[in-house]
Amino acid sequence: MLCGPAAAALVKIQAEPDQVIPALIGCLLDREGRGRPDVVEALGEFGPKAAAAVPVLVKLLADRSSKDIVAAVPTALKHIDPDAAAKAGV
């Protein structure tokens, strides 16, 4: 699944978060999905509207299989939920 470019496009067109956020979370859960760091960044662009993604993002902080994801998560968390980011140590 090629989620990264789709995620960026959804942010640009300001797609309906209630419909988009669950799909983006699904992309993060698909470890074979390409463009997962882009999905993390897209979720951050949705800000607090992406609150449902916080638990998944916090788990991704411990995922050492992708340096790009680990690097993208702190910024996304801070945009989505600064308190959750602080609790996660970012």
C-alpha positions as CSV (number, residue, x, y, z in Angstrom):
1,M,0.0,0.0,0.0
2,L,1.4,3.4,-1.0
3,C,0.1,5.6,1.8
4,G,2.6,8.5,1.9
5,P,1.6,10.4,-1.2
6,A,-2.0,9.8,-0.5
7,A,-1.6,11.2,3.0
8,A,0.1,14.3,1.8
9,A,-2.7,14.9,-0.8
10,L,-5.4,14.5,1.8
11,V,-3.8,17.2,3.9
12,K,-3.5,19.5,0.9
13,I,-7.1,19.2,-0.1
14,Q,-8.2,19.5,3.6
15,A,-10.1,16.3,3.5
16,E,-12.7,15.5,6.2
17,P,-10.7,14.4,9.2
18,D,-13.4,12.1,10.6
19,Q,-13.1,10.0,7.4
20,V,-9.4,10.4,6.8
21,I,-7.8,9.9,10.2
22,P,-8.9,6.3,10.6
23,A,-7.5,5.4,7.2
24,L,-4.2,7.1,8.0
25,I,-4.0,5.2,11.3
26,G,-4.6,2.0,9.3
27,C,-1.6,2.9,7.1
28,L,0.5,3.3,10.2
29,L,-0.5,-0.1,11.4
30,D,0.5,-1.7,8.1
31,R,4.2,-2.4,8.7
32,E,4.6,-3.2,5.0
33,G,3.0,0.1,3.9
34,R,5.3,2.5,2.1
35,G,5.4,6.2,3.2
36,R,4.7,5.7,6.8
37,P,6.8,8.7,7.9
38,D,4.7,10.8,5.5
39,V,1.6,9.5,7.2
40,V,2.9,10.5,10.6
41,E,3.6,14.0,9.2
42,A,0.2,14.2,7.7
43,L,-1.4,13.3,11.0
44,G,0.5,16.1,12.6
45,E,-0.8,18.5,10.0
46,F,-4.4,17.6,11.1
47,G,-3.4,18.7,14.6
48,P,-5.9,18.0,17.5
49,K,-8.3,16.6,15.0
50,A,-6.0,13.5,14.8
51,A,-6.3,12.8,18.5
52,A,-7.3,9.2,17.8
53,A,-3.8,8.6,16.4
54,V,-2.0,9.5,19.7
55,P,-1.9,5.9,21.1
56,V,-0.4,4.6,17.9
57,L,2.1,7.4,17.6
58,V,3.2,6.9,21.2
59,K,3.8,3.2,20.4
60,L,5.8,4.1,17.3
61,L,8.2,6.0,19.4
62,A,9.5,2.6,20.6
63,D,9.6,1.2,17.1
64,R,13.3,1.1,16.2
65,S,12.7,-0.5,12.8
66,S,12.4,2.9,11.1
67,K,14.5,5.9,12.1
68,D,12.4,8.1,9.8
69,I,9.2,7.3,11.7
70,V,10.9,7.7,15.1
71,A,12.1,11.1,13.9
72,A,8.7,12.2,12.6
73,V,6.6,11.2,15.6
74,P,7.7,13.8,18.2
75,T,6.7,16.7,15.9
76,A,3.4,15.1,15.0
77,L,2.6,14.4,18.7
78,K,3.4,18.0,19.7
79,H,1.0,19.3,17.0
80,I,-1.8,16.8,17.9
81,D,-1.6,16.7,21.7
82,P,1.2,18.6,23.4
83,D,0.3,17.0,26.8
84,A,0.5,13.5,25.4
85,A,3.8,14.4,23.8
86,A,5.2,15.7,27.1
87,K,4.0,12.5,28.9
88,A,5.8,10.5,26.2
89,G,9.0,12.4,26.9
90,V,9.1,14.4,23.6
